[in-house]
Amino acid sequence: MRSGAKIGVVGGAFAVVAAGAAWGGLNLYNGMTSGTHGTDQGLVGQSASQSAAPVRTGPLSAAEVRETAKQFLSAWASGEGSEDVAQLTNAPTEAGPYFEDFHSSAHVTKAVITPGTPTGTTVPFTVRATVSYGGKSKPWTYSSKLSVVRGQTTGRPLIDWSPTVVQPDLTATTTLVTDAAAAPPIEAVDRDGKELDARHYPSLGPILDALRERYGDQAGGSPDITLRVEERDAGTDTSADTGTSPKVLLTLSKGHVGKVPTTIDARVQAAAESAVKKYTNASVVAVRPSSGDILAVANNRGDDFDAALQGAQAPGSTMKIVTSALLMEKGLVTPDGPMECPPTVTYYGRTFHNEDNFSLKQGSTMRDAFAQSCNTAFIKMIDDTKDDAGLNKEAGEVFDIGNNNWKTGVVSFDGKVPAETGGEAAAEYIGQGTVQMNALDMASVTATVKAGAFHQPVLVPQSFDHRQIASAQRRLPASVAQSIVGMMRTTAVSGTAAHAMAGLGGDKGAKTGSAEVDGQAVSNSWFTAFQNDCAATAVVDAGGHGADAAGPLVASVLAAD
């Protein structure tokens, strides 16, 4: 018996209470620890004639079910050693840790277990326990059930082991833990001090959890003391590798809430939440070009993955913003200079084509090719750069893409433009191949050309924690930035983005993108745009042309700023 535990009426820390006639009026306060427990081990100590008795087979009798359940619940409630209790199941090795954790990890100090009326081999029961930790105690009541089976080797009745016997929410990989939560609770507020919560802004749920983990202590709060179901060996990191928050079963005491400021604009966030609901697997991010402040982050997915900030996909023709910067910096093209746009083009044995193999007439300009999203026009220029890896340098030096140094306040993926050669390098020029971006990355690219300089996106103001913010190695030349913004304005007025942007006023510009994905019949829809001092990018998986799905989504977010 566990040290300090008492049985039933003797000052009982643990007890089992009989539940009426179904149990034959048995007094479970007496003789609960008599006999031996276990599977084959339960035969030890019997006489030779007894041990030679034939193994029982066939269905369990009602008496066997009652007696087995009584012995198991009595042993558990009395606080006997976890191994002794586990030996009354058909999987003692697996069961043992759960009964140990019930006392040592969950900190259950008192328990009364009341069995109900058996139904066949199933016995329901109610646990009325007391959980104590850090000078705080609170009652905890729940119901569960057990089933009795006949042991395959001994024929003895045993409890059919499942973690749900101990508590219905337990699984093979979880356990019960009572302690101070890993981080104090927080109240996250938007740029104007309005509270942000997952009920009104569901896309922010994972972000709010991340902010609590990172800033809970710094925000001046104190943690809750809770009884939780969490992954085994998670330690104090309650989100370890699971992607989900632990389930709280009981709160012994509430902590003090700390306040964490964010750059989110609640009005823009609400528009983003509404917009992504129109499409499956959609993400959008809005950024303030003049500061890098993230105004909104929204996802509509079947899981909690924050694709808007952490996704990694080919961005399609929205990447032509970066490609244009490279070509202009090298002095190879100007917005109104000639740029040939044939239906197809081949580079190092790899053939590229425009959508539906369209072409532009003789004398077309770079502005035309950009506005109509001509793939071949940009790929034809790669040979003239004399540097297949030039796009990698341009992205990293000017837009700070792929340097893995952004500190937004939460986890984010900063994009990747690998240094490629040959056909793979050509694919990168139109946002295909090994280029990887998300909505945040492309919103930052658009914000950079609009502002004329890179401002690292931030979701938590740098003034709150004084972390080091990333900066670009060099500015985009003003003439190049203005030229790209001008081409984006043309695209928004008379190019592929015109219909999606028609309802917006002010200074506006855009770029569409359709990213082909292997094994996917319909391309991903990308759209990046600005209106005045707001830039936004959206991606809709399998959404088709950029203007069809992602375009209206971005436009509705820009309209809210």
N, C-alpha and C positions, 0 to 999 in steps of 0.2 A: 504494500500500500504506500502511496506517495506520502512522504514525510509531512506531518502536520494535518493530514486529512482525517476526518472523523466520519463514522458511518451513522447515518440516520439520526436516531433520537439521542445519540451520545454527543451533544453539542454539534450536530452534523454540519460539516462544510458541504457535503454532497449527499444526495439521497435519491431514491427512486420511490415514487408513490404509486400504489396500486390503483387501478382505474375501474374497479367495480367487478360485477359478476363474471365478466369475461375472463378474469384472472382467478376465479374460484375463491375470492376473498383472501388470497395469500398476503401475508404480511411481509413485504419485501425489506423491512427494516432489520430482519434477523437472518443470520446465516448466509449473507450475500457472498461471502468469500470462501465458502466451503467448496471442496472438490478441486480438481485440476482443470486447467484450461488448455485449449489448443486444438491442433489437428491430430496428426499421428502422435505428437507429444502427449496428448491427453490420455493415452493408454498407459503411460508410465505409472508404476506403483500398483497396478492391478495384479491379481493372482494369475498364475499360469493358465488356470482353467478359464479365467475371465478373458485373458488376452487371446486365447485360442477360439473364443466365441466367433461365430460367423459374422461377417460384415453385413450390416442391415442394408437393405435396398428397398426400392419402392417409394411410393408417396409418403410425405411426412404426415404424421398424425397431428391433430389439433394440440394435443398435450406437448408434443415435441416442439411445436412452434412456440407455444406459451413459455415453456421452460427455457428454451434457448434464448428467446428475447429477454426474459426476466434475468437470466444470468449475465447476458451481455450488457443490458442497460444498468444493472446493479454494479457491475465491475467498472463501467465507464463513470457513472455518477459518484461512486465511492472515492474516485481519485486514485484507483490502483495504477500501477505502472503501465505506461503505454504499451509495452510489449505484451503484458498479460492480457490487456483488453484486445489487442490486435490478434492474439492467438485464438480468440473466439470467432474470428472471421476466416473465410477461405483464401485470404491473401494477406497473411500477417506482416510480411515484409513491406508491402505497399501501404498497409493501414497504419502501422506503428507511428510514423511521423505525424500523422494527422491528430492522433490523440495526444501526442506530446505537445504539439503546437496549440491544442485547445487550452492547455494550462499555461505553458511557458511563453507562448508567443501571443495568443489572444488574451492572456491574463484573466481567464475565467477563475474567480475565487470561490464561487458558490454555484451549485446547480441542483435543481430538482427536476427529474425527468419523469414525466407522467405518461405511461403507455395508454393507447386507446384500444378499441375493439379490433381484434385481428380480422382480416378478410382473406381467407385462404392462408397463404404463407406470408402475407404482408401485414406488418404491424405498424400503425402510425404512432407517433409519440410527440409530446410537447416538451420543450426544454425551457425552463425558467431559470435564468442564470443571473449572476452579478459579475460585471466586468470592472476591474479596478486597475488604475494606472496613475502614477504621479500624484497620489493623494486624492484622485477623483474616482468615484464609483457610480455606476448606473445599472439599473436592471435591463436585461436583454431577454426577450422571449421570442421563440420561433418554433415552427413545427417541421417535422421531417418524417421519414418512414424507413423501415428496414424490411428486408425479405430474408427468409430462412431457406436454406438449401441443404441437401444432403452431401456431405463430403465425399469426393470421388474415391479417396483412398480408404478412409476409415468407416464411411457410412454414417458418421456422426452428424447431427444437425449443426450447421454453422451459419453465421451471418454472411449473406452474399455481399462482398465488399464493393462499395462505391464511395467516393469522397462525399457524395450528397447525403450519405447517412449521417455524417458529422454536421453538415450544414448544406442546405439545398443549392447554394451558389458555388460551392467548391467544385473544382475539376481536378484532373490528374496533374495539372501544372500550377495550381494555385494553393494558397494557404490563408489562414487567419492571422492577422497582425493587429495588435493594439499598441499605438505609440503616438507621439507627436507627428503630425503630417510632415512630409519632406520639405514643404515650404509653406510659409504663412499665407493666408488668403489675401488677395489684392482686389482693389477696385480700379480697373483700367478706365481712363477717361479720354475723350477725344480732344482735339486741339482747342476746343472752347470749354472744356471741363464737363462735358456731358458723359454720363456713365455709359460704358459699352458692355453689353452682356450677350451671351450666346442665344438667349431667348429671342431678342429683337434682331440680332445680327448673327445668325447661325454659322456663317463662314468664319467668324472670328473665334469660334469655340477652341480649336486647336491652338490658335495664336494666344488666346487668353491663358490657356494652360501653360504654354511655353513662357509667357511673361511671368506667371506665378513662380515657376521653377527657377527662372533666372533672377527675378527682381524681388521675390517675396521678402527675403531678409532685408534687403537694402531699402525697401519701401517703408520700413518701420513697423511692420505687422508682427503678430505672434501666431504660431500655428495652432490649428485645431488638434485636439486629442480624439482620435477616432479608432473604431474597430473596423477593419477593412478586409476585403478579399483582394489579395494581390498575388502577383507571380512569385513563385518560390525563388529565393536567392536574389530578389530584386533589391534587397537592402533598403537604404533610404531613398534610392532612385525609384519612385513609384511608377515611372513610365518606362522602365528599362525594357527596351527592345519589343514592347508590345504594341505601341502605337495607341493604347487606350489608357484611360485613367482607372485607378483601382475603384471598386465598388464599395462605398461606405455603408456599413450595416448599422452603426451606432455612433453617435457623437457624444463623447463624455463631457467635453467642454469646447466652446467656440473660441477661436483665436481672435486677435485684433486685426482688423482689415487695414492694410497699407494701400496707398494710392500710387499708381503708376501712370504717368502721362504718356500719350501717344500723339502721333501726327495725323491720325485718322480724322476725317471730316464725317461726322455722323450722317449728314445729308447725302454726301456722295456715296458713303458706304451703303446706305439704304437703297439708293438707286442701283448700285452694283449687285446687291443681294437680289433685288427684283429682276434685274436683267438676266443673270445667269440661270434663273429658274426656268427660263424659256427653252433651254437647250440641255441635253444630256452631256456630261463631261465637258463643262465649260468653265473657263477661268478668266478673270479680268483683274487688272491692277491699274490704279490711277496715281500719277506722280506729279508734284509741283516742279516744273523745270527750273525755276529760279532758285530753289532751295534743296531739291531732292526729297522733300517730305512725301511720304506715301500717304495718299488721301483715302484710298480704299483698296481692299483685297477681298475677292469673293470667288468661291468655287461652288459648283454644283456637281457632286460626285456621289458614288455609292459607298465611299469610304471617307476617312478623316485626313487623307493625304492632301497637303497643301500644294497642289500642282501650280498654283499661281506664283508661289515663291520658291518652290523646290523642284518643280518639274524640269525635265530635260528633253526637249524635242526639237526637230528641225523646224525652223521658223518660216520656211518658204521665202517668197519674194520680199517680205519685210526686211530681209537681210540686205537688200539692194541699197538701203540707206548707208550701211557701212561700206559696201562695195563702191558706191558712188563717191564716198569720202576718199577712198584709196585712189580711185582713178583720177579724181580732180587734184588731189595733192601731188600726184605724179605728173600733172600737167597734160594728161592724155586727152581729156575731154572737157567741154564746158556745156552748161545746160542747153544753150541754143546752137551748139556745134553739131556737125553731122554724126550720126550713129546708125549704122546699118542694122536692120532687123530682119534677117531671113527666117523662113519657117523652121529650119534645123541648122545645127552646127556640130562639127565633130572636133574633139580635142583629145589627142593621145588615144585614139581608137574608141573613144566614148562619145556617143551621139546624144545631143540634147535637143529638145524641141519646145516650141511655144504651145500654149493651150490651144487645142484644135489645130495646131500647125499654122496659126495665123502669121502674117508678116506685115510690115509697114512699108509704105510706098517709098520710092527713091527720094532722097532728100530729107528724110525724117531726122529729127534731132534727138539728143539725149533726153530732153524734156518729154518728147513723145514716147520714147522707149520706156522711160520711168513711169509715166502716167498710164501707159497701156500694159505695163508689166511684161515687157519683152525679155525673155530669158536669153535668147541667142545674142542679142546686142551686147549684153554685159559679158557673156562668156567669150565672145570674139575678142575682147580687149585683154584677156589674161596674158596672151603672148607678148603684148606690148609692154607689160609691166616689168618684164625680165626678172620676175620674182614670184614664183608660185606661192611662196609662203607670205606674200605681202599682206594678205587679208588678216592673217594671224597677228602680225605686228600692228596693223591699223586698229584692230579691235582691242588689243591689249593696251596700246600706248595712248590712244585718244579716248576710247570708251570704257577703259578699265574692265573689259570683258575677259574672263578666263584667268584672272590673276588670283582668285580665291582669297581676296582680302576685304570684301565688304563686311561691315559690321552693322547690320540694319537694326539690331536689337533682338532679333529672332533668327532662327536658322534659315538661310537662303542659299540658293545655287546661283553663282554669279556668271553663268554661261561658259561656253567652251567653243573656241574656234581653233582646232588643231592645225599645226603647220603641215600641210599636205602638198603633194606634187601631182602632176599629171591630171588625169580625169577627175580624181577625187578633189583636187584643188579647184577645178572648174565648177564642180557641183556646189562647193561652198559659196561661190559667187552669187548663187541664186538661192541660198539658204537650204540646200539639201546636203547629202553626204554626211559628214561627221560633225557638222555644226549642231550645237545643242543650246537651246534657249528656253526661257519661259516668259510668261507675261510681264513679270517684273523686269527682266533683262531688256526686253524690247521696248518697254515703256521708258526705261532709262536711256536707251539709244535715241529714241525720239526726243526725250527731254534734253539730251545733250546737244543735239543739233539746234533745237529751238532756243536754248539758252546760250549757245555758243561755247559752252564749257561743261565738263562733267561735274555733277554734284552727286556724291554717293547717296543712293536711296536710304532713307532712315524711317523706321517705324516708331522707335523710341528716340526722343530728342537727345542729342549728344550731350546737352547740358545736364541731363539727369544723372548719367553715370560717368561722364567724362572719358568715354572710351575713344580710342584712336579711330578716326574716320579715314577711309581710303581716299586717295586723290589720283588723278590721271597723271601720266608722265609728261604729257604736253597737251596744250589746247588745240582744238581744231581751228585752223586759220579762219578768220572771220568771213572772208570771201567764200570759202567752201561751205561753211555752215549756212550762210545766207542763200547760197545757190541751192543747197538741198532743201531748205525750208521753202524756197520758191517753187521747186519741183513738186513738193508735197502739197503746196497750195493748189497748183494746177491739177494734181491728181484728185483733190477733193472737190474741185469745181467742174472739171470736164474729163477726168480720167475714170479709172475703174472704181474709185471710191465716191463718185459724184452722187449716186443715188442714196447711199447710206448717210452721207454728210449733208444732204440737201436741207434738212431742217435746222441746221445749226448756223448761227451768225458769227460775227466777230472775226478775228484772225484765225483761220482754220487750215489744216493741212492733213494729209493722210497717205498711207501706203497699204495696199492689200497684199495678201499672201495666200498661196495654196500649197501646202506641203504634202508631197506624196509619201506614203508610208508602205513599206513592203507588206504584202498580205492583206492590205486594206483597200477595198474597192473604191471608196470615196476619200478624197484628200482631206487633211485637216484644214480648217478655216482659220486664217490669221488676219488681224487687222490692227494697225497702230495709227494713232492720230493725235493731233493737238487742237485745242481751241483756247486761244489766249494763253494764260499761264497754267494750263492743265494738259498733261499728256496721258494717254491711256492705251493699253494694249489688251486684246482679248484673243483667246484661242478656243475653238470649239472642235473637239475631236470628231472626225468624219462629218464635218459641217459643210464641206464642199468649197466653193469659191469664197475668198476672203470677204467679199462684200455681201454675201448671202446671209451668213450667220453671225460671224464675229463683228462685222461692220455695224449693224443696228445695235448690237450690244454695247460697243464702244461709244456710239453716238448718244445713247441714253445716259451713259455715265458722264460724258463730257457736258451734257445739257444740265446736269445737276449741280455743277460747280458754279 
